Amino acid sequence: MWTKPWNMREGFLLGGGLLLVGLLLQVTLGPIDWSLPAWPVNLVLLIFLLVVIGVMYALRRKVYAFEWMMHSGAAVPCLVYAAGLTVLMGLLPQVRMGGVPWLSQMLQFWPFVLIWTWMMVISALAALNHLLRWKVKEIPFILNHLGVVVAIVAATLGSADMQTLQLTAFTGEAEWRAVDETGRMVEPGIAIELRQFTMEEYPDHSPKRFASDVTVYTKDGKNVSGIVEVNKPLKVNGWKIYQYGYDVMRGSNSSYSVFQLVRDPWILWVYIGIFMMLAGALCLMFFMAPKPVKS
């Protein structure tokens, strides 16, 4: 079964093995807790990951499996598994509680994470291989594979540093305290003062638009004023401040607003990874464009 050269059959067997191992981990250890690898643990994990990939590439001539992972026999089955799980993730509502067991919390599902880790390792090895034999025509492949690596690593290791808080601010009062998803009181380093809450209503008195005129104070001495709406956040010191709620009993006369504060320090790297993939696709179209025939 495992005679050389390996091809897609071995790739699908390996993927199936990862799914089985993931299911066993899910049953024995439970869902993945992404709050554990917070800074600086995620930095240590990143360095360890880069070292492992470097060692795998250096030993590719001695360990056949490492060499094989840079070819289509491994890449295509990995892509099939990853795409299948991602489509399943898109079809099922992803909720914190309830839903379909395991599958409605796909980002905490061991098989999903192991398959995408496999995808990341394959992409990293391929990118390193193209990078070290540098040629202009290799640019699209380098951008595509590195983009996948950057996006996956930033989205996974950075998830532990992402914060989502709720802050309730009353008119004329600067509030420095917020609550996290567990209900614990925290200080995000910024304060919000509600200057005025406004609401536009439909003829049946249902809310059409509501917004808050606020001043945001920071511990480093900034005062930022602006309007916060549901889908139009105000950005201050790495925080995105969204309009989240108000006193529904008083409606347009609400004396307070509830804001959602979101901070994701790794999101820029996710965008960089996505941009690299898009740039790689555009470069590939450029290099593959037919050249004009000389007369």
Backbone torsions as a table, in degrees:
resi	resn	phi	psi	omega
1	MET	NA	-39.9	-174.4
2	TRP	-103.2	26.4	177.6
3	THR	-70.1	148.1	-179.3
4	LYS	-84.2	151.5	-2.0
5	PRO	-79.5	146.9	176.1
6	TRP	-76.2	150.8	179.1
7	ASN	-135.7	-154.1	-176.3
8	MET	-68.0	-26.4	178.5
9	ARG	-58.8	-47.2	177.7
10	GLU	-64.3	-33.4	177.9
11	GLY	-64.2	-43.8	178.8
12	PHE	-68.9	-34.0	176.1
13	LEU	-65.8	-41.7	178.4
14	LEU	-64.0	-43.6	177.9
15	GLY	-61.5	-41.8	176.9
16	GLY	-62.6	-37.6	177.0
17	GLY	-64.4	-40.2	177.9
18	LEU	-64.6	-38.6	177.1
19	LEU	-63.0	-42.3	179.8
20	LEU	-65.3	-44.9	177.7
21	VAL	-61.3	-41.3	178.9
22	GLY	-61.5	-42.0	178.3
23	LEU	-63.3	-40.6	178.2
24	LEU	-63.6	-41.0	177.6
25	LEU	-66.0	-37.7	179.7
26	GLN	-63.1	-40.3	-178.2
27	VAL	-73.1	-41.0	-174.4
28	THR	-84.5	-41.5	-175.3
29	LEU	-101.3	-17.6	-175.8
30	GLY	85.7	-178.3	-178.5
31	PRO	-64.3	157.3	-179.3
32	ILE	-69.6	131.8	177.0
33	ASP	-98.5	101.7	-175.7
34	TRP	-77.5	-2.9	176.8
35	SER	-78.6	-14.0	-177.3
36	LEU	-70.7	-46.8	-177.1
37	PRO	-84.0	54.0	178.0
38	ALA	-80.6	166.7	-178.9
39	TRP	-58.2	133.2	6.8
40	PRO	-97.5	11.3	-178.9
41	VAL	-61.1	-40.5	-179.2
42	ASN	-65.5	-29.7	175.5
43	LEU	-67.0	-42.1	177.2
44	VAL	-62.2	-42.4	178.3
45	LEU	-63.3	-39.2	179.0
46	LEU	-62.7	-45.7	179.0
47	ILE	-62.5	-43.9	178.2
48	PHE	-60.3	-42.4	179.7
49	LEU	-62.4	-43.5	179.4
50	LEU	-64.5	-38.5	177.8
51	VAL	-65.0	-44.3	179.6
52	VAL	-60.7	-44.4	179.8
53	ILE	-64.6	-40.4	177.0
54	GLY	-62.2	-41.3	178.2
55	VAL	-65.9	-42.1	178.3
56	MET	-59.7	-42.4	-179.7
57	TYR	-68.0	-39.9	-179.3
58	ALA	-65.4	-29.1	-178.0
59	LEU	-98.0	11.1	-174.2
60	ARG	-61.6	-28.9	-180.0
61	ARG	-77.4	-21.2	-178.1
62	LYS	-100.1	-28.5	179.6
63	VAL	-112.6	108.5	-173.0
64	TYR	-60.1	-35.4	-177.7
65	ALA	-60.7	-36.2	179.9
66	PHE	-68.7	-39.4	177.2
67	GLU	-66.3	-42.1	-178.6
68	TRP	-63.0	-32.5	-177.2
69	MET	-66.9	-12.0	179.0
70	MET	-94.9	9.6	-177.3
71	HIS	-121.8	170.4	-173.4
72	SER	-63.5	-25.2	178.8
73	GLY	-58.8	-29.9	176.2
74	ALA	-97.0	-38.3	-173.2
75	ALA	-66.9	-44.5	-176.0
76	VAL	-65.3	-49.7	177.0
77	PRO	-60.1	-38.7	178.5
78	CYS	-61.0	-42.9	179.4
79	LEU	-64.2	-37.9	179.3
80	VAL	-64.0	-47.6	179.0
81	TYR	-62.6	-46.3	-178.1
82	ALA	-63.0	-43.2	179.8
83	ALA	-65.4	-41.2	180.0
84	GLY	-61.4	-46.4	179.5
85	LEU	-67.2	-36.0	-179.8
86	THR	-69.4	-39.8	175.8
87	VAL	-62.4	-42.6	177.4
88	LEU	-61.2	-38.2	177.5
89	MET	-63.3	-38.8	179.9
90	GLY	-71.8	-28.6	-178.2
91	LEU	-80.3	-28.5	-178.0
92	LEU	-101.7	136.0	177.8
93	PRO	-59.9	131.2	178.2
94	GLN	-97.0	108.7	-176.4
95	VAL	-127.3	158.2	-179.6
96	ARG	-72.1	-37.0	-177.7
97	MET	-130.5	145.8	176.8
98	GLY	78.5	-154.2	-177.3
99	GLY	73.7	-162.7	178.6
100	VAL	-75.9	125.0	-178.8
101	PRO	-50.8	132.5	179.4
102	TRP	72.1	-52.0	-171.8
103	LEU	-74.1	-18.2	177.5
104	SER	-90.0	-0.8	172.4
105	GLN	-129.1	58.2	-170.1
106	MET	-61.5	-33.3	-179.4
107	LEU	-69.2	-13.8	176.2
108	GLN	-107.1	8.9	-175.6
109	PHE	-92.7	116.7	-174.2
110	TRP	-54.0	-46.4	-180.0
111	PRO	-58.3	-41.0	178.9
112	PHE	-61.7	-45.4	-177.5
113	VAL	-68.7	-39.7	179.9
114	LEU	-66.0	-40.2	178.8
115	ILE	-64.6	-43.0	-179.9
116	TRP	-72.6	-26.4	172.5
117	THR	-66.8	-41.2	175.2
118	TRP	-59.5	-43.9	178.1
119	MET	-60.4	-41.4	-179.7
120	MET	-65.3	-42.9	179.9
121	VAL	-64.3	-43.7	178.2
122	ILE	-60.5	-45.8	-179.7
123	SER	-64.5	-39.1	179.9
124	ALA	-65.5	-43.5	178.7
125	LEU	-64.0	-42.2	179.2
126	ALA	-65.1	-42.2	179.0
127	ALA	-63.0	-42.2	179.1
128	LEU	-64.2	-39.3	179.3
129	ASN	-64.0	-44.4	178.6
130	HIS	-68.8	-36.9	-177.2
131	LEU	-66.9	-38.9	-176.5
132	LEU	-78.1	-16.5	173.8
133	ARG	-110.9	50.3	-169.3
134	TRP	-51.3	126.6	169.7
135	LYS	-147.5	155.8	-178.3
136	VAL	-58.6	-39.4	-177.4
137	LYS	-68.1	-12.2	178.9
138	GLU	-83.7	-10.3	-175.1
139	ILE	-54.4	-48.0	-179.1
140	PRO	-59.3	-41.5	-178.3
141	PHE	-68.6	-38.5	178.2
142	ILE	-63.6	-47.0	-179.2
143	LEU	-63.2	-43.6	-179.3
144	ASN	-61.8	-51.0	-175.2
145	HIS	-71.2	-41.2	177.2
146	LEU	-66.0	-36.1	177.5
147	GLY	-60.7	-42.6	177.1
148	VAL	-60.7	-45.4	-179.2
149	VAL	-62.0	-49.3	-177.5
150	VAL	-61.8	-45.0	-178.1
151	ALA	-64.8	-45.3	-178.4
152	ILE	-65.8	-47.4	-177.9
153	VAL	-63.1	-44.6	-178.6
154	ALA	-66.1	-39.1	-178.0
155	ALA	-69.9	-35.4	-177.4
156	THR	-85.2	-57.1	-178.0
157	LEU	-67.4	-27.7	-179.7
158	GLY	-81.9	-12.8	-176.6
159	SER	-63.7	-28.8	-179.7
160	ALA	-69.2	-24.7	-178.6
161	ASP	-91.4	-4.5	179.0
162	MET	-74.4	133.7	179.5
163	GLN	-120.6	136.2	173.7
164	THR	-128.5	116.0	-175.5
165	LEU	-124.4	161.8	172.0
166	GLN	-122.1	134.2	-179.0
167	LEU	-130.8	129.5	178.4
168	THR	-105.5	119.5	-177.6
169	ALA	-117.0	132.8	177.9
170	PHE	-97.7	158.1	-179.3
171	THR	-59.5	127.1	175.9
172	GLY	78.7	5.8	-179.0
173	GLU	-124.8	132.0	177.0
174	ALA	-87.6	120.6	-177.9
175	GLU	-108.2	121.2	-178.8
176	TRP	-97.1	-10.9	-173.4
177	ARG	-103.1	144.6	177.1
178	ALA	-138.3	172.8	177.2
179	VAL	-122.3	143.8	177.9
180	ASP	-89.5	-171.1	-174.6
181	GLU	-68.5	-17.5	178.4
182	THR	-94.2	-2.0	-178.5
183	GLY	89.2	5.6	-179.6
184	ARG	-78.8	137.3	179.8
185	MET	-77.2	129.4	179.5
186	VAL	-136.4	161.5	174.8
187	GLU	-113.1	111.9	-175.5
188	PRO	-77.8	-4.7	-179.1
189	GLY	90.9	1.9	174.9
190	ILE	-133.7	155.0	175.9
191	ALA	-124.2	147.1	-179.8
192	ILE	-120.5	129.1	173.9
193	GLU	-113.6	123.5	177.5
194	LEU	-82.9	119.4	178.0
195	ARG	-91.2	-40.3	178.6
196	GLN	-160.8	137.3	173.8
197	PHE	-105.8	132.3	-179.8
198	THR	-127.2	149.8	179.6
199	MET	-144.3	136.2	171.5
200	GLU	-107.2	137.8	-175.2
201	GLU	-121.3	152.5	171.0
202	TYR	-76.8	168.4	179.5
203	PRO	-56.0	-27.8	179.5
204	ASP	-87.3	10.7	176.1
205	HIS	72.8	9.9	173.0
206	SER	-79.3	148.4	-175.3
207	PRO	-65.6	129.7	176.5
208	LYS	-97.9	-41.7	179.3
209	ARG	-156.4	136.5	173.0
210	PHE	-138.8	145.0	-173.8
211	ALA	-151.6	164.1	-179.2
212	SER	-128.4	129.8	172.9
213	ASP	-89.7	115.2	-171.1
214	VAL	-129.6	161.8	166.7
215	THR	-122.5	128.4	-179.8
216	VAL	-107.5	127.9	178.8
217	TYR	-107.7	140.9	178.4
218	THR	-118.4	158.7	-178.8
219	LYS	-69.7	-17.6	177.2
220	ASP	-92.6	13.5	170.4
221	GLY	95.6	8.0	179.1
222	LYS	-83.6	145.4	170.8
223	ASN	-124.8	112.6	-176.0
224	VAL	-117.7	122.5	178.6
225	SER	-107.5	148.3	179.8
226	GLY	178.9	176.6	178.8
227	ILE	-105.1	130.8	179.5
228	VAL	-112.0	126.9	176.1
229	GLU	-124.2	176.3	-175.0
230	VAL	-58.1	-50.9	-177.0
231	ASN	-109.6	16.7	179.5
232	LYS	-130.2	82.5	-174.9
233	PRO	-74.4	158.8	172.1
234	LEU	-101.3	130.3	-176.0
235	LYS	-103.6	123.3	-179.6
236	VAL	-143.1	122.2	174.5
237	ASN	50.1	42.7	177.8
238	GLY	86.9	-7.0	178.2
239	TRP	-97.2	140.8	168.6
240	LYS	-105.4	122.4	-175.6
241	ILE	-106.2	117.1	-178.3
242	TYR	-110.0	146.9	169.9
243	GLN	-72.0	127.6	-174.5
244	TYR	-119.5	-38.0	-178.0
245	GLY	-165.9	-176.5	-178.3
246	TYR	-164.6	-179.0	177.8
247	ASP	-79.2	98.1	-174.7
248	VAL	-67.3	-22.4	-180.0
249	MET	-71.1	-33.6	-178.6
250	ARG	-98.4	-12.6	175.9
251	GLY	59.6	-124.2	-177.0
252	SER	-65.9	-13.9	177.7
253	ASN	-96.0	15.9	-178.6
254	SER	-57.8	135.2	-179.8
255	SER	-95.1	1.3	178.5
256	TYR	-146.6	161.4	174.1
257	SER	-129.5	146.0	174.6
258	VAL	-104.3	127.0	-177.9
259	PHE	-115.0	146.3	172.2
260	GLN	-104.5	126.0	-179.7
261	LEU	-108.0	125.9	-178.2
262	VAL	-125.3	129.7	178.1
263	ARG	-133.7	122.5	179.7
264	ASP	-134.5	93.4	-175.2
265	PRO	-67.6	-13.9	-178.4
266	TRP	-98.9	-4.2	-173.1
267	ILE	-61.6	-31.8	179.0
268	LEU	-60.1	-39.8	-180.0
269	TRP	-69.1	-32.3	174.4
270	VAL	-62.3	-44.7	178.6
271	TYR	-64.6	-38.3	177.9
272	ILE	-61.9	-43.3	178.2
273	GLY	-61.2	-43.5	178.8
274	ILE	-64.7	-42.6	178.2
275	PHE	-61.4	-39.5	178.6
276	MET	-62.8	-40.8	178.1
277	MET	-64.4	-42.4	178.3
278	LEU	-64.6	-42.3	178.7
279	ALA	-63.4	-38.9	177.6
280	GLY	-63.0	-39.6	178.5
281	ALA	-65.3	-41.5	178.5
282	LEU	-65.1	-42.1	178.1
283	CYS	-63.1	-38.4	179.3
284	LEU	-63.6	-40.2	177.1
285	MET	-63.6	-37.6	-179.8
286	PHE	-66.7	-45.6	-177.7
287	PHE	-70.4	-27.5	-177.9
288	MET	-90.7	-6.1	180.0
289	ALA	-62.7	135.6	-179.3
290	PRO	-63.6	135.6	179.2
291	LYS	-82.2	144.6	-179.2
292	PRO	-62.9	139.8	180.0
293	VAL	-79.2	127.6	179.6
294	LYS	-73.3	134.7	179.2
295	SER	-81.6	NA	NA
